[in-house]
Amino acid sequence: MARGRFQHTMDAKGRVSIPTSLRMELQAHGDLPPILTNLVDCPAVGVFSHDRWLEIEQRLANMSQMQPEIQSVQRMLVSGAVECPIDGQGRVLVPPHLREHGELDREVTIAGVGRRIEIWDRSRFDQELAEIRDRGPEVSRVAAELGL
């Protein structure tokens, strides 16, 4: 499981270093390159191990194609998905359409959130955490219902 929060700088070409612990997590699931895509629920980029991504695609393929919400999720996730190999320096190249979706510039936060990794604009991630803190009682109730 991916966990932790790391601050990095994206270079002018759109390359960003994946922290060693998260890179090891991605590579533990096979030799194929990770998949980067738009996230549906937030302005950030999702990074998935290749095998986890194939699970997601299969689940989407097995869902009713007649439901507009399913079509929307497919349009957002699958159409944005790109294999992005990790280079010898531990970096991935975030394609322009994903940098645009995440409104990524130079300062980014890379967050391990379980079965995926998220790349956020650093200030937007800080804002997201502040909003979560503001919803503390609601978030705590959900956590309690989940037995956490």
C-alpha positions as CSV (number, residue, x, y, z in Angstrom):
1,M,0.0,0.0,0.0
2,A,1.2,3.4,-0.9
3,R,1.5,5.8,2.0
4,G,3.1,9.1,2.9
5,R,3.3,12.7,1.6
6,F,6.3,14.1,-0.2
7,Q,7.0,17.6,-1.6
8,H,8.9,17.7,-4.9
9,T,9.6,20.0,-7.8
10,M,8.4,19.3,-11.3
11,D,11.0,20.3,-14.0
12,A,10.2,22.4,-17.1
13,K,9.6,19.2,-19.1
14,G,7.0,17.9,-16.7
15,R,9.2,15.3,-15.0
16,V,8.8,14.6,-11.3
17,S,10.7,12.3,-9.1
18,I,8.6,9.5,-7.5
19,P,9.8,9.0,-3.9
20,T,11.8,5.8,-3.4
21,S,9.2,4.1,-1.1
22,L,6.4,4.8,-3.6
23,R,8.5,3.8,-6.5
24,M,9.3,0.5,-4.8
25,E,5.5,0.0,-4.2
26,L,4.8,0.5,-7.9
27,Q,7.6,-1.8,-9.0
28,A,6.6,-4.5,-6.5
29,H,3.5,-5.1,-8.7
30,G,5.5,-5.9,-11.8
31,D,7.9,-4.6,-14.4
32,L,5.4,-2.8,-16.6
33,P,5.3,1.0,-16.4
34,P,2.8,2.8,-14.1
35,I,-0.3,4.3,-15.5
36,L,-1.0,8.0,-15.0
37,T,-4.5,9.4,-15.5
38,N,-7.0,12.2,-14.5
39,L,-8.7,11.7,-11.2
40,V,-12.5,12.0,-11.3
41,D,-13.1,13.4,-7.8
42,C,-10.3,16.1,-7.6
43,P,-7.9,18.2,-9.7
44,A,-5.0,15.8,-9.4
45,V,-3.2,13.1,-11.3
46,G,-3.5,9.4,-10.2
47,V,-0.6,7.0,-10.5
48,F,-1.5,3.3,-10.6
49,S,0.6,0.2,-10.8
50,H,0.0,-1.4,-14.2
51,D,-1.7,-4.4,-12.7
52,R,-4.0,-2.3,-10.5
53,W,-4.9,-0.2,-13.6
54,L,-5.9,-3.3,-15.5
55,E,-8.2,-4.3,-12.6
56,I,-9.8,-0.9,-12.8
57,E,-10.3,-1.1,-16.6
58,Q,-11.8,-4.6,-16.3
59,R,-14.2,-3.4,-13.6
60,L,-15.3,-0.5,-15.8
61,A,-15.7,-2.8,-18.8
62,N,-18.0,-5.1,-16.8
63,M,-20.3,-2.3,-15.8
64,S,-23.4,-1.3,-17.7
65,Q,-22.4,0.9,-20.6
66,M,-25.9,2.4,-20.7
67,Q,-25.4,4.4,-17.5
68,P,-24.3,8.0,-18.2
69,E,-22.3,8.1,-15.0
70,I,-20.3,5.0,-16.0
71,Q,-19.6,6.5,-19.4
72,S,-18.4,9.7,-17.7
73,V,-16.1,7.8,-15.4
74,Q,-14.7,5.9,-18.4
75,R,-14.3,9.0,-20.5
76,M,-12.4,10.7,-17.7
77,L,-10.2,7.9,-16.5
78,V,-9.6,5.7,-19.5
79,S,-9.2,8.4,-22.1
80,G,-6.7,10.2,-19.9
81,A,-4.6,7.1,-19.1
82,V,-1.0,6.9,-20.3
83,E,1.8,4.5,-19.6
84,C,4.6,6.6,-18.0
85,P,7.8,4.6,-17.5
86,I,10.0,5.5,-14.6
87,D,13.4,6.7,-15.9
88,G,16.8,5.9,-14.5
89,Q,16.6,8.8,-12.1
90,G,13.3,7.7,-10.6
91,R,11.2,10.3,-12.5
92,V,8.0,10.1,-14.5
93,L,7.0,12.4,-17.3
94,V,3.6,13.8,-16.6
95,P,2.0,14.4,-20.0
96,P,0.7,18.0,-20.8
97,H,-3.0,17.0,-20.6
98,L,-2.6,15.6,-17.1
99,R,-0.5,18.6,-16.0
100,E,-3.4,20.7,-17.2
101,H,-6.0,18.6,-15.4
102,G,-4.1,18.8,-12.2
103,E,-3.2,22.4,-12.7
104,L,0.4,21.3,-11.9
105,D,3.1,23.8,-12.2
106,R,6.4,23.5,-10.4
107,E,5.7,22.7,-6.7
108,V,3.9,19.4,-6.2
109,T,2.9,17.1,-3.5
110,I,3.0,13.4,-4.1
111,A,0.7,11.5,-1.8
112,G,0.4,7.7,-1.3
113,V,-3.2,7.0,-0.5
114,G,-3.5,3.3,-0.4
115,R,-3.9,1.6,-3.8
116,R,-3.0,4.7,-5.7
117,I,-0.6,7.6,-5.7
118,E,-1.8,11.2,-6.3
119,I,0.2,14.1,-7.7
120,W,-1.2,17.5,-6.6
121,D,-0.3,21.1,-7.0
122,R,1.3,21.7,-3.6
123,S,-0.9,24.7,-2.6
124,R,-4.1,22.9,-3.8
125,F,-3.2,19.8,-1.7
126,D,-2.6,22.0,1.4
127,Q,-6.0,23.6,0.7
128,E,-7.6,20.2,0.4
129,L,-6.2,19.1,3.8
130,A,-7.5,22.3,5.4
131,E,-11.0,21.6,4.0
132,I,-10.8,18.1,5.3
133,R,-9.9,19.4,8.8
134,D,-12.8,21.9,8.6
135,R,-15.1,18.9,8.0
136,G,-13.6,17.1,11.0
137,P,-16.8,15.9,12.7
138,E,-18.2,14.6,9.4
139,V,-14.9,12.9,8.5
140,S,-14.6,11.4,12.0
141,R,-18.1,10.0,11.8
142,V,-17.3,8.2,8.5
143,A,-14.1,6.9,9.9
144,A,-15.9,5.6,13.0
145,E,-18.5,3.9,10.8
146,L,-15.6,2.2,8.9
147,G,-14.2,1.0,12.3
148,L,-11.1,3.2,12.1
